[in-house]
Amino acid sequence: MSGTRRRVVALLSGVLAVGAAASATRGSSAVLVAEGERWWRQSPDPGNPVACATCHWDASLTRGWAAGFPKVKPLPPPHTRVMTLLQANAEAVARH
């Protein structure tokens, strides 16, 4: 498995762990918010210290582009597809 693929898997594992934490603590949104803030500030991959907040420090700008999802990603036929924010983030992490 390539280093890029490992980073994407680590990120997605972190997202799934947050989901598991949320379902385990139903009714406690504070726990979910704290977990999300931690993943935003701290990379889930110890080999790559770059976290989301490293580049996306302005919350209002981030909300602006994130609100545009899902969107169509035009590619040469027949590969055009609809991308969710999670898919776009996974591709961005793979490029970093």
C-alpha positions in Angstrom: 0.0 0.0 0.0 1.5 3.4 -1.0 2.1 6.1 1.5 -0.7 8.2 0.0 -3.2 5.4 0.2 -2.1 4.8 3.8 -2.8 8.5 4.7 -6.2 8.4 3.0 -7.0 5.1 4.9 -5.9 6.7 8.2 -8.1 9.8 7.6 -11.1 7.7 6.7 -10.5 5.5 9.7 -10.5 8.6 11.8 -13.8 9.7 10.3 -15.3 6.3 11.0 -14.0 6.4 14.6 -15.7 9.7 15.1 -18.9 8.1 13.8 -18.5 5.2 16.2 -17.9 7.6 19.1 -21.1 9.5 18.1 -23.2 6.4 18.0 -21.8 5.2 21.4 -22.7 8.5 23.1 -26.1 9.2 21.6 -27.4 12.5 23.0 -24.0 13.9 23.7 -23.1 16.2 20.8 -20.4 17.8 22.9 -18.3 14.6 22.6 -18.8 14.5 18.9 -17.9 18.2 18.5 -14.7 17.8 20.6 -13.7 14.8 18.6 -14.2 16.7 15.3 -12.2 19.6 16.6 -9.4 17.3 17.5 -9.3 15.7 14.0 -9.4 19.2 12.5 -6.3 20.4 14.4 -4.3 17.2 14.6 -3.4 14.8 11.8 -4.6 11.2 12.3 -1.4 10.1 10.5 1.7 10.4 12.8 3.9 10.3 9.7 2.2 13.4 8.2 1.7 16.2 10.7 -0.4 18.3 8.4 -3.9 18.6 9.6 -6.9 20.4 8.0 -6.4 23.6 10.1 -2.8 23.9 8.8 -4.2 25.4 5.6 -7.9 25.9 6.3 -7.6 28.2 9.3 -10.4 30.6 8.3 -13.7 28.9 9.3 -15.9 31.3 7.2 -13.9 30.6 4.0 -14.0 26.8 4.7 -17.8 27.0 5.2 -18.0 28.9 1.9 -16.4 26.2 -0.3 -17.8 23.2 1.7 -21.4 24.4 1.2 -20.9 23.8 -2.5 -21.0 20.0 -2.1 -22.2 17.7 -3.5 -21.2 18.9 -6.9 -20.5 17.5 -10.3 -16.9 16.7 -11.1 -16.6 17.0 -14.9 -14.2 14.4 -16.3 -13.9 13.0 -19.9 -16.9 10.8 -20.7 -18.0 8.4 -19.2 -16.2 9.4 -16.0 -18.1 12.5 -15.0 -19.4 12.0 -11.4 -21.0 13.6 -8.5 -18.5 14.2 -5.7 -19.4 14.5 -2.0 -17.4 16.6 0.4 -16.0 13.4 1.9 -14.7 12.2 -1.5 -13.2 15.6 -2.3 -11.5 15.7 1.1 -10.1 12.2 0.5 -8.7 13.2 -2.9 -7.2 16.4 -1.3 -5.5 14.4 1.4 -4.1 12.0 -1.2 -2.6 15.0 -3.0 -1.0 16.4 0.2 
